[in-house]
């Protein structure tokens, strides 16, 4: 745990207290200002000292509600998550104030002051916390308070995380040294770094490291009082959502497939229908313009219907704007399918940039000029909103793959078929086409286990950034 995180968590207490008191004083000053007293005269005079004493008690009570909402957690929350919790906590706080006023029969209390306190509290607490976060970010960018990490691993994930921490110092981690493998030399160097207090934490980024070596590494971290982190392997990413029951006195752990059961599933479907309808309306002009451009370039059809595997292995027709020349396109609506399939097999052998059951052809010569543009900006995927409305897909979920790709899945890969595929997803915003298939499955498995409405909203908001950054677009 970084000391800076503890310091900033402790600063939240006096900061919130001052913000809440400031909200109460601002509401009082506003109500008793000449402007408002001219509009509505004061009926009951409230001495400021008495008001401030009451405001102090309520501020402490509100801070208790903040604590119950997790606003004093050491773990840094995302800004939108924090702001939402502040709003809900302040709303709960003002409801509590109203209840106390009602039951204490202090019915002459100014309703304007109560409403103003709520508004000022939301604004002041939010601004104070955002300012503190900005200051923390500035310190991290200056590499002040960083957690010093020794990285062990040579996997793609290890390289990605090393690059991430190097390019984004505001995250608060510095890779002091990266070790490709775990051996006696690595162990010796880690001991030396620990003895010189050059590292705070060991990060294991090699999910396939054997159990004995992993335990040896954990033992070294314990011996030198170092923090230990590790990237979750597929097994741990898959089974994070469990319940324990007792049958005849014997504890049995049940693995839950997904949180998308019951009301979660109902909420997600309603959200999909409403959001997809609105997005389809807004995207319609762009779809029509792109369709006309494709028609002028290479004739009809301009839509590409491709068979994909959906939830629980069900098949559906995915709708996209055609981005390839018609003579090379594969589907029942196109001619010369045998020749097109043979050409695709050759291109997969020569130009596929992904390993495993899923292929991705770089610099595909079958793509038209217009097709290359709409692929680059993901415009070709906009008709998939129709698939969402039909119920074949969701706005957020794993990538939908073709039956011939799914046929080559390993058993643990089929975990991603537990829910509806999505237009975007955690894997898409984490690398689009650049991710290895195993990393893609790991991210999708984590999403399935940890789904929440807030997570869906976060992924949807991050998707345009992934598109604009051009990462993984082919």
N, C-alpha and C positions, 0 to 999 in steps of 0.2 A: 504494500500500500504506500503510495507516494505521500510524503509529509505535506506537500502542497495541497493535496486533496483534503487531508484532515484539517488543515488551516482554513481552507475556504469553506468547508462544511461547518466549522465552528463559527465563522464569520456570518453565516446565514442567520443565526439566532439574533444577535443584536441588530442586524440589518433589517430583518422582518419586523422586529419590535419597533424600531424607529419609523419604518414605513407605515405601519399600522397606526402608530400614534400621530404621524404626520397626516394620515388620511382623516383621522378624527378631528384634528385641529383645523385642517383645511375645510372640512364640512361645517364646523362651528363658525369659522371666520366667514365662510360664504353665506351662511344663513343669517348671521348678524351684521352683514355688510349693509351700508346705506342703500344699495341698489335693491336688495331683496326685502329689507324691512320697509322700503317705500312701496313695494308691490303687495306684500303681505305683512302687516304689523306683527310684532312679537306679542303673543298672548300670555305665555308663561316664561318668565325670566329664569335662565339657568346659569348659576354662577360658574365661571370658567373653572375654578379650582375643583368644584364638585364634579363637573363634567369630565375634567381631565382624570380624576381619580377613577371614575367609572370606566373611562376609555382605556385606562391602564389595565384594569381587570379584564375587560373584554379582549384586549390585545393579547394577553397571556392565554386566554381561553382559545382564541383563534389560532395561536401558535400550537396549541395542543391538537387542534383539528389539522393543521399543516403536518404535524408529525404523524398523525394517523393516516394521512394521505400519502405518506412516503416522501414528503418534500425535504426531509433532513437526511435522506439516505446518503451515505458516502459515495455510492456509485453515481456518477454523473449521468443525468437523464438528458435526452434530447430536448431542445428548446421548446418545440411544440408540445411535447409531453408535459414538460414542467409548467408551461403557461396554462394548459388545460387543467392541470391539478390545482393551480393557484385559483383559477376562476371557480372551479367546483367547490374548493375549500372556503373561499370567501362567500360564495352563495350559501353554503351550509352555515357559515358563521353568522351571516345576516339573518337567516331564518331562526337561528338560536336566539339572537338579540330580540327579534320580533316576539318569539315565544315567551321570553323572560319578561318583556314589557307587558305582554298581555296578561300573564298569570300574576304578575306583581301589581296589576291594575294601574300601572303608570301610563294611563291612556292619553295623557296630555303631552307625551313625548313627541317631538317633532318628527313627522313622517319624512319630511324633506331631508333632515339631518341623517336619518337612517339610510335613505336611498343614496345620499351623497357619500356617506362613509363607505358603502359598498363599492360605488364607482371609483372613488379615490383609492380605496384599498387595492382593488384589482390593478389599477394603473401603477401606483407607487411600488407595490411589492414586485410586480412584473418588471418594471424598469430597473429597480434596484438589483434584482437577480440577474437581469440581462447585462447590466453594467459590470457586475462581479464576474460573470462568465466571460465577457469581453476582455477584462483585465487578466483573467486566468489564461485566456488564449494568447494574449500579447506576451505574457511571461513564457509560455510554452514555445512560442515562435522564436523567442530569444534563447531558447533551450535552458531556461531557468526552471528548476524543480523537476527535471525529467527523471523518469525511472530508467536506470541503466540496465540493459538487457544483453545477455549472452544467448545467441540463437543457435540451436542445434538442429540440423536438418538440411537436406539438399533437394527436397521435393519442390514441385512447382509452387505449392502453397508457401513454402519457406522463402523462395525467391520473391514471390509477390508481397509477402508481409515485410520483408526487408526493404523492398523498394517503396512500399507504402509509408513506412516509418521515416525513411530518408526524405521523401518528397513532402511529407506532411508533419513537420515538427510540432504543429499545434495539437497533435494527438497526445503528446507528452511522453513518448518513448524514444529512446536512442539505442540502436544496436551497436554495442561496443565491439563485439566480434561475432562472426558467424563461423560455426564449425560444421563441416560437411557431414562428418560421421562421428559416432560415439566409439572411442577407443581409449587406450591408456594415455596417448598424447593429449587428447582432448581433456581427459580427466585431470591431467597434470596442469594444463594451462588454466582450466577453470579454477582449480585450487589456488593457483597463483593470483588470478584476478580477484578471487574472493578475499584472499589474505591482504591484498592491497586496497580492499574496499572499492574496487573499480566497477563492480556489478552489484545490482540489487536483486535481480531476478533471472532465472533460467527459463527460456521459452523453448519447449520441445515442439518442433514443427515437422516431425517425421512420423506420421500416423502408423507406418508399418514397422516401426522399431520393435524388436522382440521384447517380450515381457521382462526377461532378466536384465537386459540393458536399461530398460525404462526404470525398473526398480532401483538399479544401481545409480542412475542419474538422480532420482528422487532422494535417495539416501545422501548423496553429495550435497544436494540443496538443503536438506535437513541439518546435516553436519555443520554447514557454514551459515545457517540461519538465513538462507536466501529464499526469496519467493519462488514459486514454481507455477508455470502456466503450460498448457499444452493445447494443440489444435485437436479438436474432437475428430476421432475416426468415424467411419460410417456407422459402426455399431452404436457408439455413444450418441451420435447425432440422431439415430433412429429411435432409440429407446430412452428419451428424456421425459416422456409423459407417462408416468406409471401410477398405479394405485395398489395399495396393499389391503388384502382382505384376510380374514382368519376363518378357515374351514376346519372344524373339529380340533381347534387349538393349534393348527399348523398354518403359519403365515405363508400366503401365496401372493406373489407380485403379478398383477395383471398389466400387460402393455396395452395402452390405449392407442388406437390407430391414429386418431387425430382429434383435435378440439372441435373440429367442424362436425359435431354431432348435435342433435337437438336444435335448440334455439340458435346456435352458431350457424348452422346450415341455413336456417330460415332467414336470418339476418343477411347473410352473404348473398343469398339469391335475390332478396328484395333490393339490396344495394346494387347488385349487378344489373337488374332490370332498369332501375331508375338512372344510374350513371351511364350505362351503355346507350340508353335512349337519348339522353342529352348529348353525349359525345358523338353519336351517330348524326344527330342534327347538325352539330357544329362542323363535323368532318365531311358532310355531304358535298359541299362545293369543291373541296380538295379531291375527293374521290371522283366526282364527275369530270373535273378538269383533267385529272390523270388518265381516266378512261378514254376521253376524247383524244388525248395525246397518243395513247397506245393504239387506238383505232387508226389514227392517221399514219402512224409509223408502220404497223404490221397487220392491220385489219382486225376482224373479229375471230374468236371471242376475246374480250379484254379481261374477263374474270377467269381465275384458275381454281378449279375445284379438285382438291387433293385429299385422298383418304388418309385419315389419322386415327390413332388409338386414343380413346378418351378414358373417362372414369371406369374403373374395374374392367378394363379391356374392351369396352364397347367401341364400335367403329362409327365414325361420322365424317362428313365431307367438310373440310376446312375451306373457307372462302378467302381468296387473296386476289389482288390485282396481278395479272400476268406480267412477269418481268423478263421472260425469255422469248426468243423467236418462236413462233407457233410450230415450226418444223422440228424444234428440239424439245418442246414441252411434253410432259408426260401426264396423261389423264384420259379418261374416256371421251372427252370432247375434242381430242386432237387425233390427227391421223399419223401414220407411220410410227406407231408405238414401239415396234420391235427395234428399229434402227435407233430411235431416241434412247431406249433403255440400254442398248449396247454402247452408245456413245457415253452415257452417264457412267456406266461401269468402268470404262477406260479412264474417264476424268477422275473418278474416285481413287483409282490406283495411282494416278500420276500427281494429282493436285490436292487431295484431301488433307486438311491441316488438323484434323482431329483423329485421335485414336479411340478405339472401342467400337461399339455398335453403331454410333451416330457419325455421319460424315459431314464435312463442310468443305466445299470446293472453293478455293481462292482464285481470284481473277478468272471467273467462269466465262469462257468465250461464248456461251449460249445466251448471255444476258444482253438485252438491247440497250440502246443509249438512254431511252426514257426509263427502262427497267432498272438500270444502274442508279439513276437518280432517285427513283422512288424507293429502292432498296436502301440506299444510303440514309434516307430520312425516315425509313420505316413506314412510308405512305402505303406500300403494298399490303400492309397488315391491317389497315383501317377497316376493310369490309368484315373483319372478324368480329366486329361489334354485332353483326347479324347472328353469328354463331353463339354469342353470349345471350342474345335475346331468345334464341331457340332453346337454350339450355344445354348445348353441347360443350360450351366452354364457360370460364369465368374471366373476369377482368384480370385477376391475379391468380397465378398457379404455376405448376411445372410446364415446361415446353411440351407441346403435343408432337409426337414423333410418328413416323410412318410404320405400318405393320411389318415391313421387311427389316426395319431397324429394331423394333420391339422384339422380333423373333430372336435376335441375337443378345437380348438382355441376359445378364446373370440374374440369379434369383433375387439378390438384394436390390437390383435396379428396379424391380417391379413395385417397389415401395412407392414410387412416384405416381403410380396409377391408382392410388387410394382415393384421390380427389379429382375434380375436373381440371383439365389443363387450362392454362391462362394465356392471355395475350401478352402480358408481362409477368415478371416474377422476380424472386430474389436472385436467381442465377443470372437473369437478363441484366439487372442493374449492377451486378458485380463483375461483368466482363463480357456481356453479350456473347459473341462467338469465340472469344479467346479462352474460355475455361475448358479444362479437361473434363471429359464426361463424368469421371468419378467425383470431381469437385462440384459439378453441376448437380449430381445426385445427392451429394452431401448437403448442399444448400437447400435443395428442394425438400429433403427429408426433415431438415431443421424447421423449415417453414410449415410443413404439414403438422409437426408436433407442437409448434409454438404459435399457431395462427391466432390472430386477434384482429378486430376491426382497425385498431390503430396501426398494426403492422401493414395491413392492406393499403391504408391511406398513405403511409410512409413510402411504400414501394411505388404507388401510383405517382406520387409527387417527385420521386427520384427518377422515374422513367424518362421524362424529357431531357434531363441532364445527361443521362446515359446516351441518348440519341445524339445530342449536340456535341458530346465529347468524341464522337466518331469511333469509340472503342469497340472493336469486334464487328464493325460493319463491313460486309463484303457484298 
